[in-house]
Amino acid sequence: MSEHAHTTEGHEHGEHAGMNKAKIWKVAGILSLITAIEFMIALWAIPGGHMSQHVGNYVYIALTLVKAFYIVAYFMHLKFEKLGLQLALTVSFIFIIYFIVLMLIEGGFLNLHMMSH
């Protein structure tokens, strides 16, 4: 019988080579920094009158989307996938968000229209 030597030589995941402990800590630090900024907005800037609620909501949503990108890209390893899969998931996500926004706008319009009649 022949022996099969199982080695990892030649089977490294080159596309995952960029995800080491230092990169994980860097991404975790970025996520922590964004979270700290969000807490400052929610607990200091808006209540203290340094930022209006309207502007604060938009900044908070933008920061949350940046955090979602980092989580999906690095911790769910989407950044290391092929471009086709990245584009398919990104385009699908954009359409879902677009349709949710359209439904909210349409629902708001219908609510106003039904209240006036």
C-alpha positions as CSV (number, residue, x, y, z in Angstrom):
1,M,0.0,0.0,0.0
2,S,1.1,3.5,-0.5
3,E,1.5,6.0,2.3
4,H,0.0,9.4,2.0
5,A,1.8,12.1,3.9
6,H,-0.5,14.8,4.9
7,T,1.3,18.0,5.0
8,T,0.1,21.5,4.9
9,E,2.9,22.5,2.5
10,G,1.4,24.1,-0.6
11,H,-2.0,24.2,1.0
12,E,-1.7,27.6,2.7
13,H,-4.6,29.8,2.3
14,G,-2.9,32.7,0.6
15,E,-6.0,34.8,0.4
16,H,-6.3,34.5,4.2
17,A,-2.6,35.4,4.8
18,G,-3.5,39.0,5.7
19,M,-5.6,37.9,8.7
20,N,-3.2,37.5,11.5
21,K,-3.4,38.4,15.2
22,A,-2.1,42.0,14.6
23,K,-4.8,42.6,11.9
24,I,-7.5,41.2,14.2
25,W,-6.4,43.5,17.0
26,K,-6.2,46.4,14.6
27,V,-9.8,45.8,13.4
28,A,-11.0,45.3,17.0
29,G,-9.4,48.6,17.9
30,I,-11.1,50.4,15.0
31,L,-14.5,48.9,16.0
32,S,-13.9,49.9,19.6
33,L,-13.0,53.5,18.6
34,I,-16.1,53.7,16.4
35,T,-18.2,52.4,19.3
36,A,-16.7,55.0,21.7
37,I,-17.5,57.8,19.2
38,E,-21.1,56.5,19.0
39,F,-21.4,56.5,22.8
40,M,-20.0,60.1,22.9
41,I,-22.6,61.2,20.3
42,A,-25.4,59.4,22.2
43,L,-24.5,60.4,25.7
44,W,-22.7,63.7,25.4
45,A,-23.0,65.5,22.0
46,I,-26.8,65.2,21.5
47,P,-27.9,65.7,25.1
48,G,-25.4,68.6,25.6
49,G,-26.7,70.4,22.6
50,H,-23.4,70.1,20.7
51,M,-25.1,68.3,17.9
52,S,-28.8,68.2,16.8
53,Q,-30.7,65.0,17.0
54,H,-31.2,65.0,13.3
55,V,-27.5,65.3,12.4
56,G,-26.6,62.9,15.2
57,N,-28.9,60.2,13.8
58,Y,-27.2,60.4,10.4
59,V,-23.7,60.4,11.9
60,Y,-24.7,57.5,14.1
61,I,-26.1,55.5,11.1
62,A,-23.0,56.2,9.1
63,L,-20.7,55.0,11.9
64,T,-22.9,51.9,12.4
65,L,-22.6,51.1,8.6
66,V,-18.8,51.4,8.8
67,K,-18.8,49.0,11.8
68,A,-21.0,46.6,9.8
69,F,-18.5,46.8,6.9
70,Y,-15.5,45.9,9.2
71,I,-17.4,43.0,10.8
72,V,-18.5,41.5,7.5
73,A,-15.2,42.1,5.7
74,Y,-12.8,40.9,8.3
75,F,-14.6,38.7,10.9
76,M,-16.9,37.1,8.4
77,H,-14.0,36.9,5.9
78,L,-15.8,38.5,3.0
79,K,-12.8,40.7,2.2
80,F,-10.9,37.5,1.3
81,E,-13.5,36.1,-1.0
82,K,-13.5,36.4,-4.8
83,L,-14.6,39.6,-6.3
84,G,-17.7,38.0,-7.9
85,L,-19.1,36.9,-4.5
86,Q,-18.3,40.2,-3.0
87,L,-20.1,42.1,-5.7
88,A,-23.1,39.7,-5.6
89,L,-23.6,40.1,-1.9
90,T,-22.9,43.9,-2.0
91,V,-25.4,44.5,-4.8
92,S,-28.0,42.3,-3.1
93,F,-27.6,44.2,0.2
94,I,-27.8,47.6,-1.6
95,F,-31.1,46.5,-3.3
96,I,-32.6,45.3,0.0
97,I,-31.8,48.6,1.7
98,Y,-33.1,50.5,-1.3
99,F,-36.4,48.6,-1.3
100,I,-36.8,49.0,2.5
101,V,-36.3,52.8,2.1
102,L,-38.8,52.9,-0.7
103,M,-41.4,51.0,1.3
104,L,-40.9,53.3,4.3
105,I,-41.4,56.4,2.0
106,E,-44.4,54.9,0.4
107,G,-45.8,53.8,3.7
108,G,-45.4,57.3,5.1
109,F,-47.1,58.8,2.0
110,L,-50.0,56.4,2.3
111,N,-50.3,57.1,6.0
112,L,-50.5,60.9,5.4
113,H,-52.9,60.3,2.5
114,M,-55.2,58.1,4.6
115,M,-55.2,60.5,7.5
116,S,-56.3,63.4,5.3
117,H,-59.3,61.5,3.9
